[in-house]
Amino acid sequence: MQLIIWFFVFINFIGLLFYFKCKRELFFTLTVVFSLLSYSLNITGGFITTVTLILLSGIGLIITQNSWRRDLITKIIMEQMKKLMPKISETEQVALKAGTTWWDKDLFSGSPNWESLLKFPKPELTAREQSFLDHEVQTLCEMIDNFEQSEKLNDLPENMWIYLKQNKFFGLIIPKEFNGLGFSALAHSKILSKIAGRSFSVASTVAVPNSLGPAELLIHYGTDAQKSYYLPKLAVGDEIPCFALTSPESGSDATSITDYGIIKKQMHKGREIIGIELSWEKRYITLAPIATVLGLAFRLYDPEGLIGDIEDIGITCALIPTNHSRIQIGKRHKPLTAVFQNGPTSGENVFIPIDWIIGGKNMAGCGWQMLVECLSCGRAISLPSSATGAIKALSVTSGAYAKIRKQFKQPLAKFEGIQAVLAQTVGAAYLSEAASLLTAAAIDAGHKPSVLGAILKYQLTERGRVCALNAMDIHGGKAIMMGKKNYIADHYINTPVAITVEGANILTRNMIIYGQGALRCHPYILTITELLDGPIDDLSIAKFDTVMLKYISSIIKNSFTAFWCALSCSHFLSMKKGLYKSKNIRNIEWASAAFSVLSDACLMIYTSKLKHKEMISARLADCLSTLYLASCCVKRLHDSEHANEEKVLASWCIESLLNEFWQSVAQIIDNLPNLFLKFKLRALLMPFGIPIKAPTDKTTKYLAQVISENSYIRSLVAKDVDLKSHPLVDLEEAFLLTIKTDDLERKLDYGLRSQTPVATYECWVDNNLAASNITLEEANALKDSYHARMKVINVD
């Protein structure tokens, strides 16, 4: 028994040395001293000490003698790993190099730099951006009538199209020098969020020209002539853009694009030029039916060698006026009940000049790089912001309706079943906005977070789907009956559109988030992969050796951290001073260390096959996603001027996310192929089961209460939600009047139970007035409140 305890102490002593990043020579010396001390205290016998010292001497020589280690061990390991490592394709390399890493890389490390995150500037709009949000965007929201748009017009009204163009809604991201607004990513995010709270169709119409498409591609890659001609026209809607990528045989797998162009010489406007003969068939293209300029992605070939020696040049993007000959465009799809313009386009043997390629001839074959680089930012803004706006609106309206609607003489907000889904919705609103704003601020700071963009797209649209279902449950028949009074249907019916576009969610979760994140964000894997992809020589062996030593040190350090955090419920991290007094920060760092260990274990078990183990990859993606969202909540709470009022809500979100994290960890371990590894990882990471429990019912009830009352939390969630337009203005009025008369109704209800039932609510009020139970002013207030409630409760 004494020997087992010694072994346990010895292993943890080594872990402690790695935790404090002890130098190799000192590490070797201290372990030898530890062994001799154990012998002198009669903890271990002579034989065990001798064996231990021999082993430590061998390890010490390997650790301290670089040339021996590299020749005897590193070179052999590198050669064996190179045989197992599959060749990375050119398209995979481009995707991996697209964008940048940020906080996602910290989370992969197992030891995030919290000081850098919390010192990151608080997301704030400029005065001009705030004014645009308060005035131009508010005016647009007041113009929206979802029922008329979907049932009568099947389009946005003409005056709205004019307003969008005149106020440069299509030029949010276009620089001022080209007559655009030149707004920040943060402003872009907030504008889309507010519009989406009112209408999915209008938000989509504004989002697409400001997302991946002609404008963004021109800004980053266009020639000076292309920028000068197109950008000012795009900014004011003189040119309406669309971008055609999806075709019947290549949806989410854009690299398998079948549309093609062949470089040829042909007559154009009376003279022979080098151009491209294009054939394509595209579908699901937003704004295509009304577009005047078509952005087209296709695979380019040069069989005659007219511009170089390469025949298969690769994916290329070009801009084509839609009035160009032989283009088929103008037909419409009908995406559920949404009325944003969407349709197919096709062309056969359409000849265009070669300088219509975005960026000119020199950018031929660079289309895939363009797309993945721009998508890394665009995917982090458009759909996540729209989902956030919808979730915020659903949260505020559901809380208000649960207050004014009664069943069994009780407001819906008093029922625990309703409270559970109300809390879930308000939590989703808080964490979604925290993630959207922080990620947008990171983009404004120069980051291009491709992995974080995928996380936001998946997580926020999925939570939007859950919140839409919750709102339907709370509103019941009110949300079923279509009409001008139905403010839920637009969010509910059109949710699948957000789930499907810009990388279907099932693909994003199963393949993209962790598949890209493991290589892109892991501290060492990408470097190791690049070294294995090249030749093996003295220089590469030396680099590989250095990286592997750091990698092994990281694995031991994170294992030690995760284990002792599990034993101490994260109090082990209290050894670090300052920020680690925060329970939330300690718990996230603990989870980060556990994620790093589990991620490394999965990479070692499955090696290159991991990308085909989609269920495991999806759960690892969930782990990384929940860690990021929890970090965003920590950051938002830290930046808030009302942290005390937000603390309960933020902690509820973080606890929920970390509970989701550990549930995913447990599922990954349960599905590993090796029983010994299952036991070892469970003992290391979660020896006592799921360590972070879901929020308590008491906290859940509190959140349901504050979202259904006129509280600070409700005002926080309702910020930038348009409550001034029909039908939400009626709901808000009924909500406020109900709160005003709540105590009075509750007092009178006691006497009502013993009275004879009356025909109407108004009769009951008059009876109480006649009996002098209430004043005339109170009677009028009760009637006003009742009429306001019924105006909302009644359906079209």
N, C-alpha and C positions, 0 to 999 in steps of 0.2 A: 504493500500500500504506500509505504514511504517512497518507494522508487517511482510509482505512478505520479505521486504528488510532485516529486522532483522533476520528472519529465514534463509535467504540465507547466511548472514554474519556469523551467529552462526554455521551452517553446515560447512562452509569453515574454521571457526576457529578450529573446531574439527579436520577437515582434516589436517590443518596445524600442529596441535599437533602430529598427527599420522605420518605426513611426517618427522618431526624432531625426531621421536621415543621418545616422551616424556614418562617418567616413569608413571606408573598407578596412584600412589598417587598424583603426581603433576598434572597429567591430570585431575583428579577429582576435585582438588582444583581450578585449573584455570577455569574450566567450571562453577563452582559455582560462582566464582568471576565475571566472564563474565555476568552471569545472573543477579546478584545483581547490577552490574554496569549499565546494560541495564534498570533496574527498576529505579535506582536513576536518570538516564537521561531522564526519562519519555518515553523511547522507547517502553517499554511494560507495560501493566497494571498489577495491583496487582494479579488478578486471574491467568493470564498467567504465571507470575513470580512464583507464588505459585505452580502451576502445574508443571512448569519446574523444580523447586527445588525439589519437591517430586520425580519426575522421575529421576533426577540426583542423588538424595540420594540413590534411589533403585539401580540404575546402579553402583553408587560408591561402595555400599556395595558388590554387585556382583563382581565388578572388584577387590576390595582390600581384600575381605575375601575368601581366597582359599577354606577352608573347606566347607563353605556354598555353594559356587558356584559349587564345585565338587559333593556335595550330591544332591543339588536341581536341577541342570541344566545339568552338564557334564555327569553324570551317565545315566540320562534319554536319552540324545541325543545319547550317545554311544550305548545304548541298541537298540534304534530305527534304527540307521544307520547299526548296525550289521545285523539286520533282512533284510535290503534292499540290503546289499552288497553280490554279488555272490561270491562263493568260487573260489579262484584262483587255477587253475590246476597246477600240478607239472611242465609241460612243459612251461606254462606261467611264473611261478616263475623263472625257469632257464633262459628264454629269458630276463626277466626283470633285472636279476642280471648280465647278460653278459655285458662285457664292462664297461666303466666308462662314467661319464658325464664331461663336460668341459664348454666351452662357451655357449653351449645350455642351461645349467642350469641357467647361468646368464641372458640370454634372457628371460627365463620363469619367473624370479624373478621380472621383471619390473624395476630393477635398476642395470644394468650391471656394473661390476667393470672394467671400461675402462683403468684404470692405469695398471691393471694386464695384459690386452690384449696387450696394446701398448708397455709394457716392456718385453713381451714374445720375446725370441731371434729370430732374423731375420733368416728365412730359408736359409741355405747356405750349399753347398756341400763341402766335403773334397777335397784336391788336387787330390787324387787318383780317386775319383768319377767323378770329373770334367774331368780328363784326359780320363777316360773310355767313358764318354759321347762325348767328342770331337774327339776321335780316333776310338775305337772299334765300337761304335754305328754309327758313321758317315760312317765307312767302310761298315757296314751292310746296311745302307740306300742306299748306292751307288750300292749295289748288287741287289736291288729290281726292279723287272719288273712286275708290276701287271697284265698287259695284257698277257704276256707269261705264268705267273703262272696260270691264270684262264682259258685261252683259249687253251693252249697247254699241260701244265704239269699237271694241276689239283692238284698241290702240290707245295711246295717250292722246288727250285732246289737243287740237291744233294750237291753242293758246299756250299750252305747256311746252310744246316743241319750240315755239318762238321764244318763250321765256328762257328755256335751257340754253338756247343758242346765244341770245342777247347777253346773258349773264355768265357766259363762258364755262358752263358746267362740263362741257366736253374738253376743256383745256385746263383742268385742275393741275395737272402735272407738267404742262408745257411751260417752259421758261418765259419770263416776262419779255425777254428780248425778241421772242417770236409771238408776241401778243397774247400769251397765255397768262394764267394766274400765278404760276410758279409756286404753288403751295407745297408745304412740307408733307411728308408721309403721314404725320400725325393729323394734320388738317384733313387730308384725303380720307383717313380712317374715320374721323369724327363726322365728316359730312355724309359719308355713305351710311354710317351707323344711324344717324338721325333720319335720313330718308327711308332706310329699310324698316325703321319702326313704324312707318306709315304704309309703305308699299314696296313689295318685292320687285314688281315690274319696273317702277320708276328707278329704284336703286340699281337694278341690273342695267337699265338704259344709260345711267350715268357712269356706272362702274366700268363697263366694257371699253369705252374709248380711252379711259384712264388706266387701264390695266395692260396686260400683254396684248400688243397690237401695233398698228402702224405708228402711232405717236411715240410710244416708248421705244420702239425699235429705231425710229428715226433719231430720237434724242441721243441714243447711245452709239448708233452705228451708221447713221445716214451721212451722205456726202453733204457738203455745205450747200450745194445747189438744191438737193432734195429737202433739206431742212428749211431753207428760205422759201421754197415754193409751197410745201405742204403744211408745215406747222402753223403758220398764221391762219390758214384756211380751216384747219382742223380745230383750232382753238375756239372759233366763233361759229362752227357748224356749217361753214360754206362747203366743206367737204365732210361727208359722213363716212367713217371708216368701219371696216369689218376685217377680221383676220380669220382665214380659212386654214385650219389644221386638221380637223377630224374628218375622216372619210369612212365609208361603210366597212372597210377591212382593217382600218387602223384607228382605234379609239384612244384608249389610255396608252397603248404602245405606239407612241408617235414615231419611234425609230423604224417601224415597219411600213412606213408611208409608201403607198403604191402610185401616187400621182407623180408624174415625171415631166422633165423638160429636156429637150435635145438641142445642143448648140448647133446652129446651122447658119448658112448665108442665105439671105432672102431679101426680096425687095420690100422696102418700107418707105412710104412717102416719096416714091419716085427714085430711090437710090438703093443700091445693094449694101446691106450692112450685116455684121455678125449679130445674131440675136438668138432667142430661145423659142423653140416650138413646144408649147405646153399642152398637156392633156390632164384633166383632173375631174374628180367627182367628190364634192365635199357636202357635208350635212351638219346640222345643228349649229349653224354659224349665226351668232347674235349680230343684229343690225344688217345682215346681208340683204333683206328685201328692200331696204331704202339706202343702201350704201352707194356712195359715188366713187370710192376708192377701195380696192380689194387688196388686202395683204394675203399673199399666197405662199404656203410652204410646200415644197416639192423636192424630189430627188433629181439632181442635175447630172446629165451625161454629156461627154464630149468625144463621140466615137471617131471624129475626123481630126482630133487634135488641134482644133482651131485656136484654143487659148492656152494650151499646155500639153503636158505628156500624160496626164491622168485622165482615164476615161470615165470612171465613176467618181465624180467630183464630190458628191454627197448632198445632204439636205441644204437647201438654199431658200431664201425668202426674197420675194419681189413685191413691188407695188404696181398695181394695174388699174387704170381708170375703168369703171364698170361699163362705160359706154364704148369700150374697145370692141372691135368686131369679134363675133363668134363666142362671146361670153353669155352663158345662160345664168340669169340671176333675177330675183324678184318674187319668186314663189315663197310661201310662208309655211312653216311648221306651226303647230298649236301646242306649246308646252304647258300641259294641264290648263289651269285657268289664267295663267300669266299672259299679259298682253305685250310684253316686250317683243320687238321685231326679231324673228329668228327664222332662218330658212336655209335651203340648199343652194349650192352654186356648182356649175360644171362648165367645162370647156373642152373642145377637141381641136387639136392642131391650131392653137391660138399662138400667133407669132408676136413676140415683144422684143424691143431693143434690149441688148445686154445691160445697158446702163440703168434699166429699171430694177435691177437687183438692189436691194437695200444696202447702201454702202458702196455700190458700184461693182465693177467686174472683180476687184480684189477681194470682195467678200463672198464670192461664189464658193459654195461648200461650207460656209461658216454658219449656216442656219441653225443647226442643232445647238451650237455654242450660244448663239443669240437667244434661242428659246429658253434654254435651261438657266441662263444667267438672268434674264428678265423675269422668268417665272419665279425664281427664288424670292424676289421682292413682291411681285404682283400677287402671288398666292398667299402672302402674309397679310395682305391688305384687303382685297375686294370681298371675298366670301367671309373671312373671319369678322370683318367690320359689319357686314350685312347681318350675319348671324347674331352678333352682339346687340345690334339695334333691335332686332326682332325679340331676342330674349329679354332685354330691358323692358320693351313695351308689353310683352306677355306677362312679365313679373308684376309690373305696376297695375295693369288692367285686371289681372287675376286677383290680386290683393284687394283692389277696390270692389270688384264684383262679389268676392267672398264676404265682404263687409255689408253690402247693401241687400244681398239676396238671402232670404230666410227660409229655412226648412224646420218644421217642428218647433216654431216660434224661437229659433236660434239662428243667428247669422252663420253662414257656411264656414266662416273662419273659426268658429268655435269647435268644429268637428275635427277629431284628431286625424282622420284620413285625409281631409283637406289640408290640414296643417302640415302634414308630411310632404305633400307635393308642392305646397306654397314655399316651404323652406328650401326644397330642392331647386325651385325656380329662382328664388332670390339669390341663393348661393351661386347658381350658374351665371346670373347677371353680374355679380361682383367679380368672379374670377375671369369671366370672359372679357369684361372691360379692362381688367388689370392686365391680362395677357395682350390684348389688342393694342393698348396704348403703349406698353413697354416695348413691344416688338416694333411698332411704328417709330418710336423714339430711337431704337437701335438702328433702324434703317436710315433715319435722319443723321445719325452719328457716323455713317459711312459703312456700316455693316450690311452684308447681303446674306441674311440668315436662311439658307435653303432648307435646312432640316427643321428649324423652328417654324418656317412658313408651312411646311407639311404638317407639323404638329397642330398648328392653329387651324389650318383648313379642316383637318379631320375632327379634332376635339370640339371645336366650337360649333361646327355644323351638326355634329352628332348630339351635342347638348341642346342645340336649338331644336332638333327633332324631338327629344324627350320633353322639353319645355312646351312645345306645341301640343303634344299629347296631354300633358298635365293641364294646360289651359282648357283644352276640350273637355276634360273630365270635370273641371271646376265649373265651367259655364253650362255644361249639359246641352239641353235643347237650344239654348240661346246661341250657341256656336254652330249649331247644325243648320238653322234656317237662314238661307242666303238672303241678303238685302243690304240696304245702306247702313242698317244698325249693327251688322255683323262685323266686328273688328278683329275676329280671331281667324276667320276662314282663310284669308289671304296668306297668313303665316303658316297655317296648317297644311293647306293644299299644295303650296309651292315649295315646301321643305325638301322634297325629293330632288328638285332641280339643283339646289345647293349641294346636296349629298353627291350628286352624279358628276358635276362638271369640275374642270381643272384637276383631274385625277380622281376617279371614283374612290369613295371612302374605303371600300373594302380593299382596293389596291394600295391606297395610301397607307393604311394601317399594316397590312400584311407584308408589304414589300419595300415601300419607300422610306418610311421614318427610320426604322432600325437598319434596313439594308444599306441606306446611304449614311445614316448616322454612325454605324459601327466603324466604317472606314473613315468618314469625314471628321468625326468628333473624337474618336478614340485617341488618347495621347500618343500612341506608338504604332498602331496597326497600319496606318497609311504609309508611314515611313518604312516599316518593315516590308510592306507589299511592294513599294517602289524599289527597294534594294533587291528584293528577290526577283523583280521583273528585269533587272539589269544584269550585266556580267559579274561573275565572282572573281574579284581580284583583291589585292592586299588592302586597298582603300575601302572597298565595299565591305570586306570582312571586319575591318576596324570600326566602321560606322555601325554595322549590324551588331557587333559585340557591345558597343556602347549603349545602343538602344535596348538590347535584350537585357542588359544588366539593370537598366532603369525600369524596364517593364517588370522584371522579376521582383525588384525592390517595391514597386508599386503594388503588385499583387499581394505580397506579404504584409505591407503596411495597411492596405485596405481590408484585408482579412482580419488583421489584428483589431483595427478600428471597429469593424462591423461586429466582431465577436464580443468585444468589451462593451460596446454600446448595447448589445442585446442583453448582456448580463446586468447592466446598470441602468437600463431604460434611458440611454443617451447621456446620463450624468457623467460618464467618462470624459465627454468632450468639455465638461466644465473646467478641466485643467487649462484649456485655452481661455484667455481672459477676454473681456469686452463683449463682443457681439454674442458670444456663446452662453451668455446668461439667458438668452431667449430660448424658450423650450421649442418654439417652432423652427428656429434655425438649427438647433441641435438635432431635432428629429429629421429634418431634410438632409442634413449632412450624413447622418447615420444611414438613411435610405440611399443616399448617393454612394456611400462606401459599399453597401450591400449590392447595389446595382452594378457597380464596377466589378465586384467579385463574381457575381452571377453571369454577367456579360462575358467576362474572360473565360469562365468555365464553359459556357455554351460555345464560344469560339474554338476552344480547345477540343471539345467533344465532337462537334459537328464539322469543324474546319470550313472548307469551301461549300459544304452541303447545307450550311445554315440558311442560306437564302432560299433554299427549297423547302425548309422546315417552316412553313408560313405560320403555323399556329404558335410555335415558339417565338418566331420573329415578331408576330403581332403582339404577344404579351410583353416582350422586351420593349416594343414601341410604346405600349401602355405605361410601362414603368418610367421610361424617359419622359413621356408626355406629362404624366402626373407630377413628376419632380419639377418640370418647368413651370407648370401652372401654379403649383404651390409656391415656388420661388417668386413668381409674379405677384402673388397675394402678399407675401412678406414685403416685397418692395413697395407695393401700393400702400400698405399699412404704415410702413416707415415714412413715406413721403406725406402722409395725410396730416392736415392741421387738426383733424378731429379723430385722432387715433383711438382715444378712449371710447368714443361712440361706435367706432368700426371694429373694435377688437374682437367682440363676440362673433360677428359675421365673418371676419377674416379667419379666425381660429376654426370656425365651423367648416369653412371651405378647405383649409389646410388639413384638418383631421379627416375630412371625407376623402380628399385626394390621396393622403398617405395610407388610409385604409384600402383604397383601390389599389395603390402601389403594392402593398403587402399581400393582398389577395392574388394579384398577378404573379408575384414572386412564388407564392405557395403553389400555384397552378403550374408554373414552369418546372419547379423542383419535382412535383408529382409526376410529370411527364418525361423526365429524363430517362434514358435507356438503361442506366446502370444503377442497381440497388445500393451499392456501396457509395456512389456519388450522391445519390438522393439523401442517404443517411448523413453523410459528411456535410453536405451543404445545409441541410435542415438544422443540424447541430450547431453549425458555424453561424448561420444567419438568423435563424428564428427558433432557438432551442425551446422556447415556451409557447410556440404557436404564433398566431397573428399578433404582433406587438402593439399596433395602433388600432384602437377600436373606432367604430363609426361614432359620430357625434351622439350625445345623449338625447333622449326624448325631450328633456327639459329645455335644452338649447334649441332644438328643432321647433318646439312650441313658441319659444321667444321670437325666433325669426319670423314665424307665421304671424305672430301678433304685430310686430313692428311694420311689416309690409302691408298690413290691413288697417293700420292707424296712420294718423298724420304725424309721422316720426321723422327723425333725421335720416334713418336708413332708407325710408321710402323716398325722401327728397334726394338722397344720393343716387339711388337707382333711377329715379325719374328725371335726373338731369339730362338734358338734350333729348328727352322723349317729348314729342309734340302732343301736348294735352289741350291745346287751344282750338283744334280743328274738330269738325264733326266726324265720327260720333263720339270721340273721346272727351270732348268738352262736356257733353251731357253726362257721361260716366263720372267725370271729375266733380261736376256740380252735385250730383246725387251722393257721391262719396262724402264730400265735405258737409252737406246738409245732414246726412245720416249721422255723422260724428257729432254734429251740433245738437241733435235731438236724441241722441242715444240714451243718455241718462234719464231724460224725461220719459221716454217710451218704456224704459225698463221699470221705472217707478210705477207708472200707470198700469203696466201689464199685470202687476200683482193683484190689483183690484179687478181687472178684467176677467180673471178666471172665475170669479164668483158672480159676475153679472150675466144677464141674459144676452146671448149672442145678438149682434146687430147686423144690419144688412150690409153696410159698407164701412170702410175705414173712416171716412168723413163723418158718418153718423156716430161712430164711436168717439171721435174727437169732440163732436158737438155735445154728446151726452156728458162727457167729462167737463166741458166748458159750462154746461147748464148746471152741473153739480158743484161748480166752483172748485173743481180739482185743479184746473189750470187757468191761466189768464188768457185774454184774447190774443195777446202777442205770441204766447206759447202754442195756442191752437193754430194760429196761422203758420207758425214754424213747422208744426207737425204735418200740416196739410201740404206745405211746400216740399217738405222732405219726401212725403209719400208720393206726390205727383212726379217728382224728379226720379225717384226709384223706379216707378212704374214705366216712366218714359224709356228707361234703360232696359228694364226686364222684358218689356213687350218686344215682339219681333215683327218683322215686315210681313 
